[in-house]
């Protein structure tokens, strides 16, 4: 008799999270998610050096399969944040807005 098994081997995200927490305990806003055979990392981190550390550790768990959505916060010196303006649009009840031009 021959048996057929369908195995789905993924990245050990629990262990990766623990490893990152041990190495960088002050970086508490990192979020890891398994996406098929990739690791997606998002959130914020305090410096570019620490970003490289996180990515290096994640690469050890999932070589060439790490998706980086981490933002460095606060912004690094020399890279000013874009000038963001707040816009308020009021719509009168019962009317429809097809397009808004600024």
C-alpha positions in Angstrom: 0.0 0.0 0.0 1.3 3.4 -0.9 0.3 6.5 1.0 0.4 10.1 -0.4 0.9 13.0 2.0 0.5 16.7 1.2 2.8 18.7 3.4 2.7 22.4 3.9 6.0 23.6 5.4 6.0 27.2 6.6 8.2 29.6 8.4 8.3 29.3 12.2 6.9 32.8 12.9 6.6 32.2 16.7 10.3 31.4 16.9 11.2 34.3 14.7 9.1 36.7 16.9 10.8 35.4 20.0 14.3 35.7 18.4 13.6 39.3 17.4 12.2 40.2 20.9 15.3 38.8 22.5 17.7 40.7 20.1 15.7 44.0 20.0 13.4 44.2 23.1 12.8 47.9 22.7 11.3 47.4 19.2 7.8 46.6 20.1 5.9 47.7 17.0 7.0 44.9 14.6 4.3 42.7 13.1 5.0 39.4 11.3 2.7 37.5 9.1 3.1 34.3 7.1 2.0 34.8 3.5 2.3 31.5 1.6 6.0 30.7 1.9 7.0 34.3 2.5 7.4 36.4 5.7 5.8 39.8 5.7 7.1 42.3 8.3 5.4 45.6 9.0 5.3 48.3 11.6 7.9 50.8 12.8 11.5 50.6 13.9 13.8 53.2 15.5 16.8 53.2 13.1 18.1 52.0 9.8 20.7 49.9 11.6 18.0 48.0 13.5 16.0 47.6 10.3 19.0 45.8 8.7 19.2 43.6 11.9 15.6 42.6 11.6 15.8 41.8 7.9 19.0 39.8 8.4 17.4 37.7 11.1 14.2 37.2 9.0 16.3 36.2 6.0 17.8 33.4 8.1 14.3 32.0 8.6 13.0 32.6 5.0 15.9 33.2 2.6 15.0 35.5 -0.2 11.3 35.4 0.9 11.0 38.4 3.3 8.6 41.2 2.4 9.6 44.4 4.1 6.9 47.0 5.0 8.7 48.5 8.0 8.9 52.2 8.4 11.7 53.9 10.3 10.2 56.2 12.9 11.2 58.9 13.7 12.2 59.8 10.2 16.0 59.7 9.6 17.7 63.1 9.6 18.1 64.4 6.1 14.8 62.8 4.9 12.2 65.4 6.0 8.6 64.2 6.0 6.5 65.4 3.1 4.4 68.5 3.7 0.9 67.1 4.3 -2.1 69.3 4.2 -5.4 68.5 5.7 -8.4 68.9 3.4 -12.0 68.9 4.7 -14.8 68.1 2.2 -18.4 68.7 3.3 -21.2 67.1 1.4 -24.8 68.4 1.8 -27.3 65.6 2.6 -29.1 64.4 -0.5 -26.5 65.5 -3.0 -23.9 63.4 -4.8 -20.3 64.1 -5.4 -19.0 62.9 -8.7 -15.5 64.4 -8.5 -13.6 66.8 -6.3 -10.9 69.0 -7.7 -8.2 70.7 -5.6 
